[in-house]
Structures are given as structure tokens and as C-alpha cells.
Amino acid sequence: MTNLILFVNAFLSYLLVFVFIIAVVVVACIIGVKWRKSKDAKAAVEAGVNVQTDGNTAV
């Protein structure tokens, strides 16, 4: 019984670390997409292209 408890404890510990790493990756991807859209919008404004509200550029 003690071995089962130790196994479950270790498994849940690694599962928690895995979930934390996945959460950090998701947040990093979201931030990266927002920064890229912001950079593209600024570049479009400097180039004189009209920027629509949804982030797509129009000529």
C-alpha cells in the first residue's frame, strides 16, 4: 500500500509539472501572436497601408 501511495504521489507531482509547462507554453504563444500582430500593424502604418480593426491589412 505504501508503494502505491508513493507512486501516485510521484505521478501527480510530475503531472502538475507537465501541466505548468504546458500553461507557460500556451501563454508564451498567445503573447507572441499579440506582439507579432502589433509589430505588423505598426509596420503597415509606417508603410502607409490602411489597417482594419480585425488585424487584416487592406490595400
N, CA, C and O atoms as a GROMACS GRO file, in nm:
protein
  236
    1MET      N    1   0.082  -0.120   0.000
    1MET     CA    2   0.000   0.000   0.000
    1MET      C    3   0.086   0.126   0.000
    1MET      O    4   0.053   0.226  -0.063
    2THR      N    5   0.197   0.119   0.071
    2THR     CA    6   0.287   0.234   0.078
    2THR      C    7   0.347   0.264  -0.059
    2THR      O    8   0.362   0.380  -0.098
    3ASN      N    9   0.382   0.158  -0.132
    3ASN     CA   10   0.438   0.178  -0.265
    3ASN      C   11   0.338   0.243  -0.360
    3ASN      O   12   0.375   0.327  -0.442
    4LEU      N   13   0.212   0.205  -0.349
    4LEU     CA   14   0.108   0.265  -0.433
    4LEU      C   15   0.093   0.414  -0.402
    4LEU      O   16   0.081   0.495  -0.493
    5ILE      N   17   0.094   0.449  -0.276
    5ILE     CA   18   0.081   0.589  -0.236
    5ILE      C   19   0.201   0.669  -0.287
    5ILE      O   20   0.185   0.781  -0.336
    6LEU      N   21   0.320   0.613  -0.277
    6LEU     CA   22   0.439   0.681  -0.327
    6LEU      C   23   0.434   0.698  -0.479
    6LEU      O   24   0.472   0.803  -0.532
    7PHE      N   25   0.386   0.594  -0.548
    7PHE     CA   26   0.374   0.603  -0.693
    7PHE      C   27   0.275   0.711  -0.734
    7PHE      O   28   0.303   0.792  -0.822
    8VAL      N   29   0.159   0.712  -0.670
    8VAL     CA   30   0.056   0.811  -0.702
    8VAL      C   31   0.108   0.951  -0.671
    8VAL      O   32   0.083   1.044  -0.747
    9ASN      N   33   0.179   0.967  -0.561
    9ASN     CA   34   0.236   1.096  -0.524
    9ASN      C   35   0.335   1.143  -0.631
    9ASN      O   36   0.330   1.259  -0.672
   10ALA      N   37   0.424   1.057  -0.675
   10ALA     CA   38   0.521   1.094  -0.777
   10ALA      C   39   0.452   1.123  -0.910
   10ALA      O   40   0.488   1.219  -0.978
   11PHE      N   41   0.354   1.042  -0.946
   11PHE     CA   42   0.281   1.062  -1.071
   11PHE      C   43   0.210   1.197  -1.071
   11PHE      O   44   0.220   1.271  -1.169
   12LEU      N   45   0.141   1.230  -0.964
   12LEU     CA   46   0.071   1.358  -0.957
   12LEU      C   47   0.168   1.475  -0.956
   12LEU      O   48   0.138   1.581  -1.011
   13SER      N   49   0.283   1.456  -0.895
   13SER     CA   50   0.384   1.561  -0.894
   13SER      C   51   0.433   1.590  -1.036
   13SER      O   52   0.440   1.706  -1.076
   14TYR      N   53   0.467   1.485  -1.111
   14TYR     CA   54   0.511   1.505  -1.249
   14TYR      C   55   0.398   1.557  -1.336
   14TYR      O   56   0.423   1.637  -1.427
   15LEU      N   57   0.276   1.514  -1.312
   15LEU     CA   58   0.162   1.565  -1.387
   15LEU      C   59   0.144   1.714  -1.363
   15LEU      O   60   0.116   1.788  -1.457
   16LEU      N   61   0.160   1.758  -1.241
   16LEU     CA   62   0.149   1.901  -1.209
   16LEU      C   63   0.258   1.981  -1.279
   16LEU      O   64   0.230   2.089  -1.331
   17VAL      N   65   0.378   1.931  -1.282
   17VAL     CA   66   0.488   2.000  -1.352
   17VAL      C   67   0.458   2.005  -1.502
   17VAL      O   68   0.480   2.109  -1.565
   18PHE      N   69   0.408   1.898  -1.559
   18PHE     CA   70   0.372   1.894  -1.701
   18PHE      C   71   0.264   1.996  -1.734
   18PHE      O   72   0.275   2.069  -1.832
   19VAL      N   73   0.160   2.003  -1.652
   19VAL     CA   74   0.052   2.099  -1.674
   19VAL      C   75   0.105   2.242  -1.664
   19VAL      O   76   0.064   2.328  -1.742
   20PHE      N   77   0.194   2.268  -1.570
   20PHE     CA   78   0.253   2.401  -1.556
   20PHE      C   79   0.333   2.438  -1.680
   20PHE      O   80   0.322   2.550  -1.729
   21ILE      N   81   0.413   2.346  -1.731
   21ILE     CA   82   0.493   2.374  -1.850
   21ILE      C   83   0.403   2.400  -1.970
   21ILE      O   84   0.429   2.492  -2.048
   22ILE      N   85   0.298   2.322  -1.986
   22ILE     CA   86   0.204   2.343  -2.096
   22ILE      C   87   0.138   2.481  -2.084
   22ILE      O   88   0.121   2.550  -2.185
   23ALA      N   89   0.101   2.521  -1.963
   23ALA     CA   90   0.039   2.652  -1.942
   23ALA      C   91   0.136   2.765  -1.980
   23ALA      O   92   0.094   2.864  -2.040
   24VAL      N   93   0.263   2.750  -1.945
   24VAL     CA   94   0.362   2.852  -1.980
   24VAL      C   95   0.379   2.860  -2.132
   24VAL      O   96   0.391   2.970  -2.187
   25VAL      N   97   0.379   2.747  -2.200
   25VAL     CA   98   0.392   2.746  -2.346
   25VAL      C   99   0.272   2.814  -2.411
   25VAL      O  100   0.289   2.892  -2.505
   26VAL      N  101   0.153   2.785  -2.364
   26VAL     CA  102   0.032   2.846  -2.420
   26VAL      C  103   0.034   2.998  -2.401
   26VAL      O  104   0.004   3.073  -2.494
   27VAL      N  105   0.070   3.043  -2.282
   27VAL     CA  106   0.077   3.187  -2.255
   27VAL      C  107   0.183   3.253  -2.343
   27VAL      O  108   0.161   3.362  -2.396
   28ALA      N  109   0.298   3.188  -2.359
   28ALA     CA  110   0.403   3.243  -2.443
   28ALA      C  111   0.358   3.254  -2.589
   28ALA      O  112   0.390   3.352  -2.656
   29CYS      N  113   0.286   3.156  -2.638
   29CYS     CA  114   0.235   3.161  -2.775
   29CYS      C  115   0.134   3.274  -2.793
   29CYS      O  116   0.138   3.345  -2.894
   30ILE      N  117   0.047   3.292  -2.697
   30ILE     CA  118  -0.052   3.399  -2.705
   30ILE      C  119   0.017   3.536  -2.705
   30ILE      O  120  -0.018   3.622  -2.785
   31ILE      N  121   0.114   3.554  -2.617
   31ILE     CA  122   0.187   3.681  -2.612
   31ILE      C  123   0.263   3.703  -2.742
   31ILE      O  124   0.265   3.815  -2.794
   32GLY      N  125   0.325   3.598  -2.796
   32GLY     CA  126   0.398   3.611  -2.921
   32GLY      C  127   0.310   3.651  -3.037
   32GLY      O  128   0.350   3.734  -3.119
   33VAL      N  129   0.192   3.594  -3.045
   33VAL     CA  130   0.099   3.629  -3.153
   33VAL      C  131   0.056   3.775  -3.139
   33VAL      O  132   0.049   3.847  -3.239
   34LYS      N  133   0.026   3.818  -3.018
   34LYS     CA  134  -0.016   3.957  -2.998
   34LYS      C  135   0.097   4.054  -3.034
   34LYS      O  136   0.072   4.156  -3.099
   35TRP      N  137   0.218   4.023  -2.993
   35TRP     CA  138   0.332   4.110  -3.027
   35TRP      C  139   0.354   4.115  -3.178
   35TRP      O  140   0.382   4.222  -3.233
   36ARG      N  141   0.341   4.001  -3.244
   36ARG     CA  142   0.362   3.998  -3.389
   36ARG      C  143   0.256   4.079  -3.461
   36ARG      O  144   0.287   4.153  -3.554
   37LYS      N  145   0.130   4.066  -3.419
   37LYS     CA  146   0.024   4.144  -3.481
   37LYS      C  147   0.047   4.293  -3.460
   37LYS      O  148   0.024   4.374  -3.550
   38SER      N  149   0.092   4.329  -3.340
   38SER     CA  150   0.120   4.469  -3.311
   38SER      C  151   0.234   4.521  -3.398
   38SER      O  152   0.226   4.632  -3.451
   39LYS      N  153   0.338   4.441  -3.414
   39LYS     CA  154   0.452   4.481  -3.497
   39LYS      C  155   0.409   4.495  -3.642
   39LYS      O  156   0.448   4.591  -3.709
   40ASP      N  157   0.329   4.401  -3.693
   40ASP     CA  158   0.282   4.408  -3.830
   40ASP      C  159   0.194   4.531  -3.851
   40ASP      O  160   0.202   4.596  -3.956
   41ALA      N  161   0.110   4.564  -3.753
   41ALA     CA  162   0.023   4.681  -3.765
   41ALA      C  163   0.106   4.808  -3.769
   41ALA      O  164   0.077   4.899  -3.847
   42LYS      N  165   0.208   4.816  -3.684
   42LYS     CA  166   0.294   4.935  -3.685
   42LYS      C  167   0.370   4.948  -3.816
   42LYS      O  168   0.384   5.058  -3.870
   43ALA      N  169   0.418   4.836  -3.870
   43ALA     CA  170   0.489   4.839  -3.998
   43ALA      C  171   0.396   4.881  -4.110
   43ALA      O  172   0.437   4.953  -4.202
   44ALA      N  173   0.271   4.836  -4.105
   44ALA     CA  174   0.174   4.872  -4.208
   44ALA      C  175   0.142   5.021  -4.202
   44ALA      O  176   0.127   5.086  -4.306
   45VAL      N  177   0.132   5.075  -4.082
   45VAL     CA  178   0.104   5.218  -4.067
   45VAL      C  179   0.221   5.299  -4.121
   45VAL      O  180   0.201   5.400  -4.188
   46GLU      N  181   0.342   5.255  -4.091
   46GLU     CA  182   0.459   5.326  -4.142
   46GLU      C  183   0.470   5.318  -4.294
   46GLU      O  184   0.520   5.410  -4.358
   47ALA      N  185   0.422   5.208  -4.351
   47ALA     CA  186   0.428   5.191  -4.496
   47ALA      C  187   0.311   5.261  -4.565
   47ALA      O  188   0.309   5.271  -4.688
   48GLY      N  189   0.215   5.310  -4.488
   48GLY     CA  190   0.102   5.382  -4.546
   48GLY      C  191  -0.012   5.294  -4.588
   48GLY      O  192  -0.093   5.335  -4.672
   49VAL      N  193  -0.023   5.175  -4.532
   49VAL     CA  194  -0.132   5.084  -4.565
   49VAL      C  195  -0.240   5.100  -4.460
   49VAL      O  196  -0.210   5.111  -4.341
   50ASN      N  197  -0.368   5.101  -4.503
   50ASN     CA  198  -0.479   5.110  -4.408
   50ASN      C  199  -0.490   4.980  -4.330
   50ASN      O  200  -0.480   4.872  -4.388
   51VAL      N  201  -0.511   4.989  -4.199
   51VAL     CA  202  -0.524   4.871  -4.115
   51VAL      C  203  -0.668   4.862  -4.066
   51VAL      O  204  -0.722   4.957  -4.008
   52GLN      N  205  -0.732   4.746  -4.091
   52GLN     CA  206  -0.868   4.725  -4.045
   52GLN      C  207  -0.868   4.683  -3.899
   52GLN      O  208  -0.762   4.651  -3.844
   53THR      N  209  -0.985   4.681  -3.835
   53THR     CA  210  -0.992   4.651  -3.693
   53THR      C  211  -0.964   4.506  -3.662
   53THR      O  212  -0.923   4.475  -3.550
   54ASP      N  213  -0.983   4.413  -3.757
   54ASP     CA  214  -0.961   4.272  -3.730
   54ASP      C  215  -0.815   4.229  -3.748
   54ASP      O  216  -0.784   4.111  -3.731
   55GLY      N  217  -0.728   4.321  -3.782
   55GLY     CA  218  -0.587   4.290  -3.795
   55GLY      C  219  -0.544   4.260  -3.937
   55GLY      O  220  -0.424   4.252  -3.964
   56ASN      N  221  -0.638   4.244  -4.031
   56ASN     CA  222  -0.602   4.220  -4.169
   56ASN      C  223  -0.572   4.354  -4.236
   56ASN      O  224  -0.630   4.456  -4.200
   57THR      N  225  -0.483   4.352  -4.331
   57THR     CA  226  -0.447   4.477  -4.399
   57THR      C  227  -0.524   4.487  -4.530
   57THR      O  228  -0.549   4.387  -4.597
   58ALA      N  229  -0.560   4.608  -4.566
   58ALA     CA  230  -0.629   4.633  -4.692
   58ALA      C  231  -0.543   4.729  -4.775
   58ALA      O  232  -0.475   4.816  -4.721
   59VAL      N  233  -0.548   4.712  -4.904
   59VAL     CA  234  -0.466   4.798  -4.992
   59VAL      C  235  -0.549   4.914  -5.041
   59VAL      O  236  -0.499   4.997  -5.116
   0.00000   0.00000   0.00000
